Amino acid sequence: MNEEKAVNYIVSCKIVDGGFRCTPGGESHDGQIFYYVGALTITGSLHHVEKDLFENGGISDRPKDVVDVFHTYFRAVGLSLLEYQGLKAIDPTHALPVDVANMIFLPEIVTAKPFNKT
């Protein structure tokens, strides 16, 4: 993968309110926050995100829509990846808190033999 091209593509999907579109020229979508900010975190390119734009606004699909769990989750994860104060660190690969991911993906658990029912 060409990391520079991937970062440039992500940056081309950013819009003025701090959101991200699925494709350049498309509509902003909260789900993209996790995917794009995660990719920017992994590539060390978070300087492309204006963290100061997160002070105001609701956690919903679009302005004036009702707040919901789905969009709250993706925004909270995105903010955590941006190291927003007061949020637990999130593993950008698994979309889980780092401490939870470390418990789930321990080497001895991953390599354990299947459970024998007999």
C-alpha positions in Angstrom: 0.0 0.0 0.0 1.2 3.5 -0.8 0.9 5.2 2.6 1.2 8.7 1.2 -1.6 8.2 -1.4 -3.8 6.7 1.3 -3.3 9.7 3.6 -3.9 12.1 0.7 -7.1 10.3 -0.2 -8.3 10.5 3.4 -7.5 14.3 3.6 -9.4 14.8 0.3 -12.5 13.4 2.0 -12.3 15.9 4.9 -14.8 18.7 5.0 -14.8 22.2 6.6 -16.8 21.2 9.7 -14.2 18.5 10.6 -16.2 15.6 9.3 -15.2 13.0 6.7 -17.0 11.9 3.5 -17.0 8.3 2.2 -15.6 9.6 -1.1 -14.3 13.1 -2.2 -17.4 15.2 -3.0 -19.7 13.0 -1.0 -21.7 13.7 2.2 -20.1 13.6 5.6 -20.7 10.4 7.6 -19.8 9.8 11.3 -18.7 6.2 10.6 -15.8 7.5 8.6 -14.4 9.2 11.7 -13.3 5.9 13.1 -11.9 4.5 9.9 -10.1 7.6 8.7 -8.9 8.8 12.1 -7.8 5.3 12.8 -5.8 5.2 9.5 -4.3 8.6 10.3 -3.4 7.4 13.8 -1.7 4.3 12.4 0.3 6.3 9.8 1.3 9.1 12.2 -0.7 11.7 10.3 -3.1 13.1 12.9 -1.8 16.6 12.2 -4.4 16.7 9.3 -7.2 16.7 11.9 -8.3 20.0 13.5 -8.9 18.8 17.1 -10.3 22.2 18.1 -13.5 21.7 16.0 -14.8 19.1 18.5 -15.8 21.5 21.3 -19.5 21.9 20.1 -22.1 19.9 18.4 -24.3 16.8 19.0 -23.6 13.2 18.4 -26.0 12.3 15.7 -25.9 11.4 12.0 -26.6 15.0 10.8 -27.2 18.4 12.4 -30.6 18.6 14.1 -31.1 14.7 14.0 -31.7 12.8 17.2 -28.6 11.6 19.0 -28.1 7.8 18.8 -25.7 5.1 20.1 -24.2 4.2 16.7 -23.0 7.7 15.9 -22.1 8.3 19.5 -19.8 5.3 19.5 -18.0 6.2 16.3 -17.5 9.8 17.4 -16.3 8.8 20.8 -13.8 6.3 19.2 -12.7 9.0 16.8 -12.1 11.4 19.7 -10.2 8.8 21.6 -7.9 8.2 18.7 -7.3 11.9 18.7 -6.3 11.6 22.4 -9.2 13.7 23.6 -8.9 14.4 27.3 -10.9 12.0 29.6 -11.4 9.2 27.1 -9.8 5.8 27.3 -7.3 4.9 24.7 -8.8 2.9 21.8 -7.0 0.2 19.8 -7.3 1.5 16.2 -7.2 -2.0 14.7 -10.0 -3.6 16.9 -12.1 -0.5 17.8 -12.0 -1.6 21.5 -10.4 0.1 24.5 -6.7 -0.9 24.6 -7.1 -2.7 28.0 -10.0 -4.8 26.7 -8.2 -5.6 23.4 -5.1 -6.7 25.4 -7.3 -9.0 27.5 -9.1 -10.5 24.5 -6.1 -10.9 22.2 -3.6 -12.4 24.6 -1.3 -14.9 22.8 -2.2 -17.8 25.0 -5.9 -17.3 24.2 -5.4 -16.8 20.5 -3.2 -20.0 20.2 -5.4 -22.1 22.6 -6.6 -25.5 21.4 -10.4 -25.8 20.6 -12.6 -26.8 23.5 -13.3 -30.6 23.5 -17.0 -31.3 24.4 -16.4 -34.9 25.3 
